[in-house]
Structures are given as structure tokens and as C-alpha cells.
Amino acid sequence: MTDTLFLSWFDRTVGDWSSERRYIFNMKTMKPTNLTTKFSIEHGSEPSQYLVNWTGQTSGTMDLTVDNGVLKRSRDYFGEGRHDSCLSLIDPDTIVLHTQYDGLIFREEIRLLFNDTVRLRQTIGTCETTGEVRIVGQYYETRI
């Protein structure tokens, strides 16, 4: 798949967003943690670059570059570790990111809806050695 399709999808996400997030970090208690995050996605200095800024429970900035079907991130959401995500498109509205770091394998799916004003997002992180689910995240994101 060409980067043109991925870049077209990311271009549709440029703007300001509010994210209502629900995480399950403990699979034994299944107790959810709810968070609200505000974030923006901007074009970077190169045609294949984007800049994400967020505030909420944490805050930060992440540089994204799409390169040959791989999304290169300057950091992860929980720390400063740089990592890459393999990209695939389910359909023109839905992208999937496959990422591995800190002993976890993540599958993240983001679907654009309603003329790109809503994003439904879900993430699951499993232990790379045991396959056990370690984190689940669901997000309802609206353009602001």
C-alpha cells in the first residue's frame, strides 16, 4: 500500500480534538479509568510529517512521520521512547497501527466518522511473552 493513502487519512485528522478515554489497566479488577484529553494534529515541516500536542492527565508533543507504510513516532504516550508502528487500512475511514514496546504488543484502530468530525478509537496491549491482555483503551473523540 502506498504512503499516499496513509497521508490522505492523516490529512483528514488535522485539527483540534477532544478525547473521552476509558482504560482498563488491571484485568483482574476490570475497574475502568476515565480521562479527558484535548489534542491537536498539525502538518509538520515535511509533507509526510505531523505534529501532535496533547493535554489532560499527561501532556506532551509527538512528531509523526509516515514512511513506507510505517508511522515513526518521536515518543510513546507513556514516556519518551521512540518507536515505529506498522500501518494498514481496513477501509478509507479506518487505519490500524501495530506497535511493540516495553514488552507489550499494541493494536490500535482509529475510525473516522460523520465527515471526519468523530473518531472512534480502540487499543489493546498484550504481553509479548504470554499473550495476556495488559491494557484496553476505548476513545470517543470529537473535533472541536
C-alpha positions, 0 to 999 in steps of 0.5 A: 500500500502506498504512503499516499493513502496513509497521508490522505487519512492523516490529512483528514485528522488535522485539527483540534480534538477532544478525547473521552478515554476509558482504560482498563489497566488491571484485568483482574479488577476490570475497574475502568479509568476515565480521562479527558484529553484535548489534542491537536494534529498539525502538518509538520515541516515535511509533507509526510510529517505531523505534529501532535500536542496533547493535554489532560492527565499527561501532556506532551508533543509527538512528531509523526512521520509516515514512511513506507507504510510505517508511522515513526513516532518521536515518543510513546504516550507513556514516556519518551521512547521512540518507536515505529508502528506498522500501518494498514487500512481496513477501509478509507475511514479506518487505519490500524497501527501495530506497535511493540514496546516495553514488552507489550504488543499494541493494536490500535484502530482509529475510525473516522466518522460523520465527515471526519468530525468523530473518531472512534478509537480502540487499543489493546496491549498484550504481553509479548511473552504470554499473550495476556491482555495488559491494557484496553483503551476505548476513545470517543473523540470529537473535533472541536 
